[in-house]
Amino acid sequence: MLKILDLNLSEFKNYVVENKVYIFGAGIQGQRWMHVLEDWNLNLSIAGFIDNDSGKWGTVLTGYKDCYVVNPISEIKKQKDIS
């Protein structure tokens, strides 16, 4: 399994360019990451948000460049067949 914290900034950006990523947490920190990725023009790599707060599921977060849906992890696992 990839450990994001072991990557330097250039490696992290390359990883995000090559993969769709979900941001865990639709709160302030997650939204900050959304804006960072958008500022780096990596918004097309954001697949959406995952949150364990059922009150946020189905909501849409609007960034500078795009909109992203908040999902439960169980929904993403079903769609992507991941564990």
C-alpha positions in Angstrom: 0.0 0.0 0.0 1.2 3.5 -0.9 2.1 5.7 2.0 1.3 9.2 0.9 3.3 10.8 3.7 6.5 9.1 2.4 6.3 11.0 -0.9 8.0 14.3 -1.6 5.9 17.0 -3.2 6.9 16.1 -6.7 6.1 12.4 -6.2 2.8 13.3 -4.6 1.8 15.5 -7.6 2.8 12.8 -10.0 0.8 10.2 -8.1 -2.3 12.5 -8.2 -1.9 13.2 -11.9 -1.8 9.4 -12.6 -4.6 8.4 -10.3 -8.1 9.5 -9.3 -8.1 10.3 -5.6 -10.8 10.6 -3.0 -10.4 13.1 -0.2 -11.4 11.7 3.2 -13.3 14.2 5.3 -15.6 16.9 3.9 -14.9 19.3 6.7 -12.5 22.2 6.7 -9.3 20.2 6.2 -10.7 18.2 3.4 -11.9 21.3 1.7 -8.4 22.8 2.1 -6.9 19.8 0.3 -9.5 20.3 -2.5 -8.4 23.9 -2.9 -4.7 22.9 -2.9 -5.3 20.3 -5.6 -7.3 22.8 -7.6 -4.5 25.5 -7.2 -2.1 22.9 -8.6 -4.5 22.3 -11.5 -5.1 18.7 -10.3 -8.8 19.1 -9.9 -9.5 16.6 -12.6 -7.8 14.0 -10.4 -10.3 14.5 -7.6 -12.9 11.6 -7.8 -14.9 13.0 -4.8 -15.0 13.1 -1.0 -15.5 10.3 1.5 -16.9 11.1 4.9 -18.2 9.0 7.8 -20.8 11.6 8.8 -24.1 10.4 7.2 -25.4 13.9 7.3 -22.9 14.9 4.7 -23.5 12.0 2.3 -24.9 13.2 -1.1 -24.0 16.8 -0.5 -22.0 18.7 -3.1 -18.9 20.7 -2.2 -18.1 23.4 -4.6 -14.5 24.3 -5.2 -12.9 27.0 -7.4 -13.0 24.9 -10.5 -15.4 22.0 -10.0 -18.0 20.4 -7.7 -17.6 17.1 -5.8 -20.0 14.7 -4.2 -19.6 13.4 -0.6 -20.0 9.6 -0.3 -19.8 7.0 2.4 -16.8 4.7 2.1 -19.1 1.7 1.7 -20.5 3.3 -1.6 -17.0 3.8 -3.0 -16.0 0.2 -2.1 -19.0 -1.1 -4.0 -18.3 1.1 -7.1 -14.6 0.4 -7.2 -14.5 -3.1 -5.8 -11.8 -2.2 -3.2 -11.4 -3.2 0.4 
